[in-house]
Amino acid sequence: MSRSRLFFGLLALALILSLGWAFSGNQMPPADFTFVNNSEIKGVDPAKVNGSPEGNIVRALFEGLTRWHPETLEPIPGIAERWEISDDGLVYTFHLREDAKWSDGSLVTAGDMVYSLRRFLGPRTIAEYAYLGWCIKNARRYSLASSSLKVGDLVEVEANLPVDAINTLRGELVHGKLVEIEELGNDEKAFVVEHDGKQTRYLAADDADAIKQEPPADSRWCRQVLLDFREVGIEEIDSRTLRITLESPTAYFLKLVGYYPFAPVQQRCVEKYGSPGWTKQENIVSNGAFTLGFRRIRDRIRLIKSDTYWNRENVRLNIVDALAIEARTTAVNLYMTDEVDWIISVPTPSLKVMLKADPPRNDLKPAPFLGVYYYMLNTTRKPLDDLRVRRALSLALDREEITSILLAAGEVPALSLVPPGITGYQAQETEVHDTQAKNVARAQELLAEAGFPKGQGFPRLDILYNTDEAHQSIAELIRKQWQRELGISIKTRSEEWAACQSSQQQMRYNVARRAWIGDYTDPNTFLDMFVTGGDQNNTGWGNPDYDRLIREAALETDPQKRMRLFEEAERLLMEELPIVPIYFYVSKNMVKPYVRGFYNNLQDVHPLSNIWIDRESKSNEFTNPGIGKPANNKLELAKEQP
């Protein structure tokens, strides 16, 4: 027995005995498949959750218009069995399956989709991912509520919502034309709306105590005034047909509607029990491959194969347990003692040991992931406003030392913003030479040209990062590299996440740690962040040519031309370097060899509906992608239907 295996085995035995895990004493039937889902989830409302642990559960409970292929992530039919796309790329017509059903046996309808998308985009839902739907015609204006309105707009007013109403109920809607906006001070406004031949002055009040009081003369209380949803490009043609109209061609739209925030929820259930009550085990109605068996806080979520799912004959798991275990070492120990079949993120210390195993393990394979770790540079501050300084900082960075020695878990040095692996796209790299010595020499030349020979006269720079040991280790190593190679003074400082975000947004930093995980497999999810004035572009940098290229890419319907536009934009970004890419993330799954239908992919998404167990198997798709096909024989790639 290897020394590492003996170590983990003894540690696992001691930990399990000490914690008193009561698997054997529990009378519930065992699960077919058990995995560690890391932290306790915050909920299962598709419109409101945003974390990876939540996503793993929501994807099992709900299904959208499309799904993602478990290996390629290409969109494949979900509750929509087919669709047509207009020649100009703006109009998508989805045809829902006749056998797409809710877990209560009722049909999933186009009306359900309209309700769900309206709820997702609505400002009262406060959906973190609502911005992803802003490619839909007028969706952004609907989400931004009264702040986006102008005189002449058709609007809807929540006119008489009861004081004690559950916040998911809309109340009576008044539709009319906005004829006047009165500025009242303190960011408050009055809206004069014409409807039924008369004008009414509305005051928005989202406070129950205010609604109980009489409104000022000639006015009425309302909850909110929004752009009329009928102006948004989401339309029910009939019970089985949904039409969505976009602001501009969006090449990744079919992938987008497979993302869990776009999944339908049942209106009857949501409005009967309110939010979050509708998501409780005894109330929830879902439409995915699994239903919610139960949830035990600080223990597990049990998923049960759905009897009403349209593709249930190809779902091979009957019972799945998702364990809420934040301690990564505990997760490893449970895996080593065969209590779980999959752990999502092996901790780096354990991973370093396991990757050195001889012979190599057949259940561990770090794989490319759609995420990049980078530093932002505040280009409004001297000397970072000088391109030569920014180039010098990038060149003096020894990314290989960071990835191979400090991290040592398969991470890949990054010379571009967009990670590798996106079909049809060639990432554009920043300046680099064939040896680190040449990189450093060129960095020193650039710094001297900028007026700081050997770092003389260079002001001290701070590296800001959100409090975390891993970020601290990286910041300290980069500090040493820059001081050693450039002779400049660097200080590191940390702030808690919220404070760090605020400092970056307010431009109170020199150099700041950032990372981005792609929402979908398209370069746009990375590159559109850095348009001038973009919400994520807290660098002070802007380039009209870059902005133009991103706009042109958004309108381009030819896939190859579109990718070339993005490549040209990234080339500009990497030449002007308002950011310094450091490394690309990798996924760190560990999966038992008998778990089949589990593929590495760029977004580290593994649909439970495509997983099955083969106890005789010694290898699987995770470490040997060529050995078989997914269990689900209805995984044909989505194509435009004639």
Helices and strands as residue ranges (DSSP letters): H 3-19, E 33-36, H 52-61, E 66-68, E 75-77, E 80-85, E 91-96, H 110-121, G 130-135, H 139-143, G 145-148, E 154-158, E 173-185, E 188-195, E 198-204, H 208-212, E 219-222, E 225-227, G 229-231, E 234-238, E 241-245, H 253-256, G 260-262, H 267-273, G 277-279, E 290-296, E 300-305, G 312-314, E 319-323, H 328-336, E 342-343, H 348-354, E 367-377, H 387-395, H 399-400, I 401-407, E 412-413, H 436-449, G 453-455, E 461-466, H 469-486, E 490-495, H 497-505, E 511-517, H 524-527, G 528-530, H 544-555, H 559-576, E 579-587, E 590-591, E 595-596, G 608-610, E 612-613, G 625-627
